[in-house]
Amino acid sequence: MAGGFQAVAHGGSDFATLPPVNRSRLHLFLALAASLGLAPACGDDSSLAGTPDTSIADTSSDTSVQDSITGDTSFPTDTNVNDTSLDTGPSDTTSDTRDPEGPLNGLKEDPRFLVPGNRAAKSQIAAAGTLVAWVEDVPDGNDTIPALVVWNLVDPTVAPRVYAPPNLANPRSLVLGPGLLVYVDDRYGDPDLFAVDLERGTERAVVTRPGAQEHPALSGNRLAYEDCSSCVTGDAEVGREPARAVVVRALDSGLEERFDGLDADRRPTFGTLDDRPVLAWISGRALALKRLDSVDPELTIDLGASLGAEAEVAAVAVWRDALAFRPKPLIVNPDSMIVNPDSMYPSDVFVAALDGSVTRLTTHAELAQGMDPTLRVPGLSGAADAALTWLESTPGDPALGRLRVWRSAASTVVELRGLDAFAVGTSLLAFTAPRADNDGASDVHVLLGELP
């Protein structure tokens, strides 16, 4: 890999834990504390860059969660006067939280990556600043329940902090923002948006309207998400309803701005163009872009001529002075002559200029089933040297995943079997892949340094 590696020493003793807060299941947290007792090991780091789409820089040398990403942590109720449906979530509830009062007791043995030493299935990875977050299965008698885990890489030897809000059901689509972790959960029967204050450990239901609210994105005090509160059951395939809209919510005031057209509007992402904040999203078979500091209407780039007749866009990202995107893969018969027989999951990466012209970046890229299709741009996405990152599988071997970075050409940063999701933070890259020393379950891997 380009960029090289530098050795980092790790070590420490068992970390102390606080008594559980507002919970009667003490045995759960005894099991949780045991699950975070980590095997001693040490590995070297490597090179990766920049901040995620949230554009949150960390300048603190403190290892506290709060200081790693600073900003407004208030969670107002919905005050949008144009919206007649009310959020139905409860008031703040206190999460059972493990504070990182002592050092983490070692890491799994690995020559390249920092890997937490406990044995537990981990998924839904996110990163911002120096923080990495994920969902972890915590022992609960003969079963497991999900918990939210945040690890501050300012000092990798300090134990991660664990949040276990009551009634957490199926947390996913995690995003880190100023002092908070936002995620989707369906504890009320459909996808809704929740957030945990990383310092206080309190959880708030942010948006819990009827219908799905999902695919959140954060930029400072702005939360963007996909909203299906106006969808009618049966009017289209789930996720493709014409009434699906993109909403931008101000976390400090609760005011919202809604973007919806004739086609489904989905997958919002933040970025910068000319040092100005922008929002991009998928609108049917087109890409949409809105400058957030302007009253100008959104710009729409029609991809009809660039997509196959049945193709849909899977992901979009603001990159340099354009929009990068990739289509949702169409799984084809291996004997089909429509595509190369060893190309089972074609999903190449393209770039759409603001004038509508489209350029292909990759040829014969793959996207295995279940692999995160997201395109991510660390740092200021509009910078001339901004890197574009994505996952792809290999032709004929979809289980072998690669993390790719494009500057002037594509380079491979990581190639591992089972690699299925990734996130980027300040000078770190994190991803999930199964490990034999994690009972074969997916585990968190962190790579420190600069992107190649």
Sequence and secondary structure as in RCSB ss.txt:
>XXXX:A:sequence
MAGGFQAVAHGGSDFATLPPVNRSRLHLFLALAASLGLAPACGDDSSLAGTPDTSIADTSSDTSVQDSITGDTSF
PTDTNVNDTSLDTGPSDTTSDTRDPEGPLNGLKEDPRFLVPGNRAAKSQIAAAGTLVAWVEDVPDGNDTIPALVV
WNLVDPTVAPRVYAPPNLANPRSLVLGPGLLVYVDDRYGDPDLFAVDLERGTERAVVTRPGAQEHPALSGNRLAY
EDCSSCVTGDAEVGREPARAVVVRALDSGLEERFDGLDADRRPTFGTLDDRPVLAWISGRALALKRLDSVDPELT
IDLGASLGAEAEVAAVAVWRDALAFRPKPLIVNPDSMIVNPDSMYPSDVFVAALDGSVTRLTTHAELAQGMDPTL
RVPGLSGAADAALTWLESTPGDPALGRLRVWRSAASTVVELRGLDAFAVGTSLLAFTAPRADNDGASDVHVLLGE
LP
>XXXX:A:secstr
 TT                 SS S HHHHHHHHHHT                TT          HHHHS S    
     TT  S     S EE EEE   SB   B   SS B BSS   EEEEEEETTEEEEEEEEEETTEEEEEEEE
EETTSTTB  EEEE TT    EEEEEETTEEEEEE TTSS EEEEEETTT EEEEEE  SS EEEEEEETTEEEE
EE TT  TTSSSTT  TT EEEEEETTT  EEEE  SS EEEEEEEEETTEEEEEEEETTEEEEEETT  S  EE
EE TTTS TT  EEEEEEETTEEEEEE      TT SSS TT SSB   EEEETTS EEE  SS B  TT     
B  S TTSTT  EEEEEEETTEEEEEEEEEESSSEEEEEEEET  EEEEETTEEEEEEE GGGTTSEEEEEEES 
  
